[in-house]
Amino acid sequence: MNIENLPEILKVCGLSSVATYGVMEALKPLIKMVTTNWQKAAIRLAALACGGCWGFYLGATAESTIAGVCGAALSSVIVAKVKSSLKDRPSD
């Protein structure tokens, strides 16, 4: 990876992260309906695949595809952390 490509890779990572979040929020009920066991794993794998597709669509290179997968992983981690912190917050 060249340092000249870094802004493009970061852009692809950020856009894939946001796009994956939106797509997965729409697909999550469908995935939960289809799978009975392994729901969390299926959702996270679908998010990674979605991020990879977005990355490839945005850049059409292997680096952008990897950045898309990383963006999807980042999105999954952020969503899990926010949900756990909201669940642990005491109610008023």
C-alpha positions in Angstrom: 0.0 0.0 0.0 1.3 3.4 -1.0 0.9 6.3 1.4 -0.7 8.2 -1.4 -3.6 5.8 -1.3 -4.3 6.3 2.4 -7.0 9.1 2.1 -8.8 6.9 -0.5 -8.6 3.8 1.8 -9.8 5.7 4.8 -12.7 7.1 2.8 -13.7 3.7 1.6 -13.4 2.3 5.2 -15.7 5.1 6.6 -18.2 4.9 3.8 -18.4 1.1 4.0 -18.8 1.3 7.8 -21.8 3.6 7.5 -23.4 1.8 4.6 -22.9 -1.6 6.3 -24.6 -0.3 9.5 -27.7 0.8 7.5 -27.9 -2.4 5.4 -27.5 -4.7 8.4 -30.1 -2.9 10.4 -32.5 -3.6 7.6 -31.4 -7.2 7.1 -31.0 -8.2 10.7 -34.7 -9.2 11.3 -34.5 -11.3 8.1 -31.3 -13.0 9.2 -32.7 -13.7 12.7 -35.9 -15.2 11.1 -33.9 -17.5 8.8 -31.3 -18.7 11.3 -32.2 -20.2 14.6 -28.7 -21.0 16.0 -25.7 -18.9 15.5 -27.6 -15.6 15.0 -24.9 -13.3 16.1 -22.3 -15.1 14.0 -24.5 -15.0 11.0 -25.2 -11.3 11.4 -21.5 -10.5 11.8 -20.5 -12.6 8.8 -23.1 -11.0 6.7 -21.9 -7.6 7.9 -18.3 -8.5 6.8 -19.5 -9.7 3.4 -21.6 -6.5 3.0 -18.6 -4.3 3.9 -16.4 -6.2 1.5 -18.9 -5.7 -1.3 -19.2 -2.0 -0.5 -15.4 -1.7 -0.5 -15.0 -3.4 -3.8 -17.8 -1.3 -5.3 -16.2 1.9 -4.1 -12.6 1.1 -5.2 -12.5 -2.1 -7.3 -9.2 -3.0 -5.8 -8.1 -5.6 -3.2 -7.0 -2.8 -0.9 -10.5 -1.2 -1.0 -12.2 -4.5 -0.4 -10.1 -5.1 2.7 -10.8 -1.5 3.8 -14.5 -2.3 3.4 -14.3 -5.4 5.5 -12.4 -3.4 8.1 -15.1 -0.7 8.0 -17.8 -3.4 8.5 -15.9 -4.8 11.5 -15.5 -1.3 13.0 -19.2 -0.8 12.5 -20.0 -4.0 14.3 -17.7 -3.3 17.2 -19.1 0.3 17.6 -22.7 -0.9 17.5 -22.0 -3.7 20.1 -20.3 -1.3 22.4 -23.0 1.3 22.2 -25.7 -1.3 22.8 -23.9 -2.7 25.8 -23.3 0.7 27.3 -27.0 1.6 26.8 -28.1 -1.6 28.4 -25.8 -1.1 31.4 -26.9 2.4 32.0 -29.2 2.7 35.1 -32.7 3.9 34.4 -33.9 7.1 35.9 
